[in-house]
Amino acid sequence: MNDLKGILTAESLQYDFGTIEAATNCFSAQNKIGKGGFGDVYKGKFLTGQEVAVKRLSRRSSQGVKEFTNEVVLVAKLQHRNLVRLLGFCLEGEEKILIYELVPNKSLDYFLFDTKKQSSFDWSIRDKIIRGIVRGLVYLHEDSRLRIIHRDLKASNILLDKDMNPKISDFGMARIFGVDQTEGSTNTIVGTYGYMSPEYALHGQFSVKSDVFSFGVLLLEIISGKRTRSFYHEGGLEDLLTHAWKLWKDGKAMELVDPTLDDSNSTSEVMRRIHIGLLCVQNDLDERPTTALVAHILSSDSATLPEPNRPASFNDYTRIRKFDQLSKKSIPLSSVCREPITEVYPR
């Protein structure tokens, strides 16, 4: 429990277990709104009438201790309208619980990849979400007192409030950088394959540009209504990034767009967002824009954008991996292909 010493600075956020138990009706099945590798999420209501999302971490998860510590110490210091707000925590005996604001419209994937809900998910809502995610990332990368690398940005970690404003969530895997630090490395790859940048997936190197890559994948998913890995399941050899780039190169980029989006007035905006998405997923991290530059581009139609090169694909990862393994330069393939570390959605 020595790892939890940093929580002492956030003691004012601490709740007792009895209060949380009462708020969730003893963690009843009726109040359960999410499930993941670290535990379950419940809807709760305090005596004051305040509704909250309660993430109860599994007692059996050693990784959960690290996530718990990271989220409390980190998120308690972050305040932004496009980040989910941590209201408190409970640490009693073996209980490790995180309490968040309740975000009523669940997560982005709930709408984006459901054919019945896509039709109501029009371009104005999608663009609003894109802009909000960028604002949140600029805060994490540039404007907060800390420089934060999220490392697991994906559709299920973007929560939507009652007005469909996005809130970045799940900071269990986030890393804090020093003021002068620009990149880090690890031998343990965490996150979700498909959203990982090539330098991170292959070599464990991460930076703000790793988050930019994940954002680019997410942006193309928002436009297409397709999961980044869905093309594998459909029997093709292409992933979403390669598919999008080929359409762009052939002058057919609008074929990428979710067919439920029927607004010819937004064609130029959509094309520009596709262009931004492709720049964000460039194989070479130096060719990716910063989140601050993306924010500028979104607010200015006059900014000239360079042509994107072909992004790294799933097949490229595999080919490079085999080459690196022969030269004994890389980390195990099993680490790269790891499934999502967590699917817990605080709602």
C-alpha positions in Angstrom: 0.0 0.0 0.0 3.0 2.3 -0.1 2.0 3.2 -3.6 -1.1 4.9 -2.2 0.8 7.6 -0.2 0.1 10.1 -2.9 -3.6 9.9 -2.1 -3.0 11.7 1.2 -3.0 15.0 -0.7 -6.6 14.3 -1.8 -8.0 13.3 1.7 -10.8 15.9 1.3 -12.2 13.6 -1.5 -12.5 10.6 0.7 -15.9 8.9 1.4 -16.7 6.2 3.9 -17.8 2.8 2.6 -21.1 2.9 4.3 -22.1 6.1 2.4 -21.3 4.6 -0.9 -23.0 1.3 -0.1 -26.2 3.2 0.8 -25.9 5.3 -2.4 -25.7 2.2 -4.6 -28.3 0.1 -2.7 -25.6 -2.2 -1.6 -24.2 -2.4 -5.1 -27.4 -3.9 -6.4 -27.5 -5.5 -9.9 -30.2 -3.0 -10.9 -27.7 -0.2 -10.3 -24.9 -1.8 -12.3 -24.1 0.2 -15.5 -20.7 -1.1 -16.6 -18.2 -4.0 -16.2 -14.6 -4.3 -17.0 -11.2 -5.9 -16.2 -10.7 -3.9 -13.0 -14.2 -4.2 -11.6 -17.8 -3.0 -12.0 -19.4 0.5 -12.3 -22.7 1.3 -10.5 -25.1 4.2 -10.5 -25.4 5.8 -7.1 -27.4 8.5 -5.5 -26.4 10.3 -2.3 -28.9 11.6 0.3 -28.3 15.1 -1.1 -29.9 13.9 -4.4 -26.6 14.0 -6.2 -26.2 11.1 -8.7 -22.8 9.6 -9.2 -21.0 6.8 -11.0 -19.2 4.4 -8.6 -16.3 2.3 -9.9 -15.7 -0.6 -7.5 -12.3 -2.1 -8.2 -11.9 -5.9 -8.0 -10.2 -7.1 -4.9 -8.3 -9.7 -7.0 -6.8 -7.2 -9.4 -3.2 -6.2 -8.5 -3.2 -3.9 -11.6 -6.3 -2.3 -10.1 -4.3 -0.9 -7.2 -2.0 0.9 -9.7 -5.0 2.2 -11.7 -6.7 3.3 -8.5 -3.7 5.3 -7.3 -3.1 6.8 -10.6 -6.6 8.0 -11.1 -7.1 9.5 -7.7 -3.7 11.3 -7.6 -3.9 12.4 -11.2 -7.6 13.2 -11.9 -8.0 15.0 -8.6 -5.6 17.6 -10.0 -7.3 18.0 -13.4 -10.3 20.3 -13.9 -11.6 20.7 -17.5 -15.1 20.5 -19.0 -13.9 17.9 -21.4 -12.5 15.6 -18.8 -14.6 13.4 -16.5 -14.7 14.8 -13.0 -13.5 12.7 -10.0 -15.7 13.5 -7.0 -14.1 11.2 -4.5 -12.8 7.8 -3.5 -13.0 5.2 -0.8 -10.1 3.2 0.6 -11.3 0.9 3.4 -9.8 -2.5 4.1 -9.7 -4.2 0.7 -12.2 -1.8 -0.8 -10.9 0.5 -3.5 -13.7 2.7 -5.0 -13.7 5.7 -7.3 -16.6 8.2 -7.5 -17.2 10.2 -10.6 -19.8 12.6 -11.9 -22.6 10.7 -13.6 -22.4 11.2 -17.3 -26.0 10.3 -18.6 -25.4 9.5 -22.2 -22.9 6.7 -21.7 -19.9 6.4 -24.0 -19.2 7.4 -27.6 -19.1 3.8 -28.8 -22.7 3.3 -27.5 -24.0 5.6 -30.3 -21.2 5.4 -32.9 -21.3 1.7 -33.6 -25.0 0.9 -33.1 -26.8 1.0 -36.4 -30.1 1.9 -34.7 -28.6 4.9 -33.0 -26.3 6.2 -35.8 -29.1 7.9 -37.7 -29.7 10.3 -34.8 -26.0 10.9 -34.4 -25.8 13.7 -37.0 -22.7 15.6 -38.2 -23.2 18.6 -35.9 -23.1 16.3 -32.9 -20.1 14.4 -34.2 -18.2 17.6 -35.0 -19.0 18.9 -31.5 -17.6 15.7 -30.0 -14.4 16.0 -32.2 -13.8 19.5 -31.1 -14.4 18.7 -27.4 -12.0 15.8 -27.4 -9.3 18.1 -28.9 -9.9 20.7 -26.2 -9.5 18.0 -23.6 -6.3 16.8 -25.1 -4.8 20.3 -25.5 -5.5 20.8 -21.8 -3.7 17.5 -20.9 -0.8 18.1 -23.2 -0.3 21.8 -22.9 -2.5 23.8 -20.5 -2.7 21.9 -17.2 -0.1 22.2 -14.5 1.1 18.7 -15.5 1.8 17.2 -19.0 -0.4 14.1 -19.2 -0.2 11.3 -21.8 -3.5 9.4 -21.7 -2.2 6.2 -23.5 -5.7 4.6 -23.9 -7.8 7.1 -25.9 -10.6 5.2 -27.6 -14.4 5.5 -28.2 -15.4 3.7 -25.0 -13.3 6.1 -23.0 -15.1 9.2 -24.3 -18.2 9.8 -22.2 -21.1 12.0 -23.3 -23.0 14.4 -21.0 -26.7 15.4 -21.3 -25.8 17.9 -24.0 -23.6 15.4 -25.9 -20.4 17.2 -24.8 -17.5 14.7 -24.7 -15.5 13.9 -21.5 -12.2 12.0 -21.7 -12.2 9.3 -19.0 -10.2 6.4 -17.6 -6.8 7.8 -16.6 -5.5 4.5 -15.0 -2.9 4.1 -17.7 -2.0 7.8 -18.0 1.6 9.0 -17.5 2.8 12.3 -16.1 5.6 14.0 -17.9 8.0 16.6 -16.5 8.0 20.1 -18.0 11.0 19.4 -20.2 10.2 15.8 -20.9 8.9 14.9 -24.4 8.8 11.1 -24.5 9.0 8.0 -22.4 9.4 4.3 -22.9 8.1 1.1 -21.3 8.5 -2.7 -21.6 4.9 -3.2 -20.7 2.4 -2.2 -23.4 -0.9 -1.2 -22.1 -3.9 0.2 -23.9 -6.0 -1.0 -26.8 -4.5 -2.5 -30.0 -5.9 -0.7 -33.0 -5.5 2.7 -31.3 -1.8 2.4 -30.5 0.7 4.3 -32.4 3.4 2.2 -34.2 6.3 3.4 -32.1 4.4 2.5 -29.0 3.0 -0.8 -30.1 6.3 -2.0 -31.5 8.9 -0.4 -29.3 7.1 0.9 -26.1 7.9 4.5 -26.9 5.2 7.0 -26.0 4.7 10.8 -26.2 2.0 13.4 -26.8 2.2 12.2 -30.5 1.0 8.7 -29.3 -2.2 10.3 -28.1 -2.4 12.2 -31.4 -2.3 8.9 -33.3 -5.1 7.5 -31.1 -7.1 10.6 -31.7 -6.6 10.2 -35.4 -8.0 6.7 -35.3 -10.9 7.9 -33.2 -11.6 10.8 -35.6 -11.8 8.4 -38.6 -14.1 6.1 -36.6 -16.4 9.1 -35.8 -16.6 10.0 -39.5 -17.1 6.4 -40.8 -19.1 4.9 -38.0 -16.8 1.9 -38.3 -14.5 0.4 -35.7 -10.9 0.5 -36.6 -10.7 -3.3 -36.6 -14.0 -4.0 -38.3 -12.4 -4.4 -41.7 -10.6 -7.5 -40.5 -13.8 -9.1 -39.4 -15.3 -8.4 -42.9 -12.7 -10.6 -44.5 -10.5 -7.9 -46.0 -6.8 -7.3 -45.5 -7.2 -3.6 -44.8 -7.7 -1.8 -41.6 -9.7 1.5 -41.3 -6.6 3.7 -41.6 -5.4 2.0 -44.8 -8.9 2.0 -46.3 -9.3 5.7 -45.5 -5.9 6.6 -47.0 -6.6 4.7 -50.3 -10.0 6.4 -50.7 -8.3 9.8 -50.1 -5.5 9.1 -52.6 -8.1 8.0 -55.2 -10.2 11.1 -54.7 -13.0 9.1 -53.1 -12.7 10.2 -49.5 -16.4 10.9 -49.1 -17.0 7.1 -49.6 -15.5 6.7 -46.1 -18.4 8.7 -44.5 -21.1 7.0 -42.5 -24.0 6.6 -44.9 -26.4 7.8 -42.2 -24.8 11.2 -42.5 -26.9 12.9 -45.1 -25.9 16.6 -45.1 -24.3 17.8 -48.3 -23.8 21.3 -46.7 -21.0 19.8 -44.5 -19.0 18.1 -47.2 -16.0 20.5 -47.0 -16.0 20.2 -43.2 -16.0 16.4 -43.3 -13.3 16.3 -46.0 -11.1 18.5 -43.8 -11.7 16.3 -40.8 -10.7 13.2 -42.8 -7.5 15.1 -43.9 -6.8 15.9 -40.2 -7.4 12.3 -39.2 -5.0 11.0 -41.8 -2.3 13.4 -40.7 -2.7 12.3 -37.1 -2.1 8.6 -38.0 1.1 9.1 -39.9 3.7 6.4 -39.3 6.4 9.0 -38.6 5.5 10.8 -35.4 7.2 14.0 -36.6 4.7 14.2 -39.4 1.8 14.2 -37.0 0.5 17.6 -35.8 0.3 18.5 -32.1 -3.1 18.7 -30.5 -2.6 22.4 -30.2 -2.1 22.6 -34.0 -5.2 20.4 -34.6 -7.2 22.8 -32.4 -5.9 25.7 -34.5 -6.8 23.9 -37.8 -10.3 23.2 -36.6 -10.9 26.9 -35.8 -9.4 28.1 -39.1 -10.5 27.2 -42.6 -7.5 29.0 -44.1 -4.7 26.8 -42.6 -3.0 24.8 -45.4 -2.6 21.1 -44.7 0.2 18.9 -46.1 -0.7 15.8 -48.0 -0.8 12.7 -45.8 1.4 9.7 -46.5 0.3 6.1 -46.2 -0.3 5.3 -42.5 1.1 2.1 -40.8 -1.3 -0.8 -41.1 -1.8 -4.0 -39.2 0.2 -5.9 -41.8 3.0 -3.4 -41.5 3.1 -3.9 -37.7 3.4 -7.6 -38.2 6.1 -7.4 -40.9 8.2 -4.9 -38.8 7.7 -7.1 -35.8 9.1 -10.1 -37.5 12.1 -8.1 -38.7 12.8 -6.7 -35.3 12.5 -10.1 -33.7 15.1 -11.5 -36.0 17.5 -8.7 -34.9 16.3 -9.1 -31.2 15.4 -5.5 -30.9 11.8 -5.7 -29.9 9.4 -6.6 -27.1 7.3 -9.8 -27.2 4.5 -9.9 -29.8 2.2 -11.1 -27.1 2.5 -7.7 -25.4 1.6 -5.8 -28.6 -1.5 -7.9 -29.4 -2.8 -7.5 -25.9 -6.6 -6.8 -25.7 -7.9 -3.7 -23.9 -6.5 -3.4 -20.4 -9.8 -2.1 -19.1 -13.3 -1.8 -20.4 -14.7 -0.1 -17.3 -16.8 2.9 -18.3 -17.5 5.3 -15.4 -20.9 6.7 -16.4 
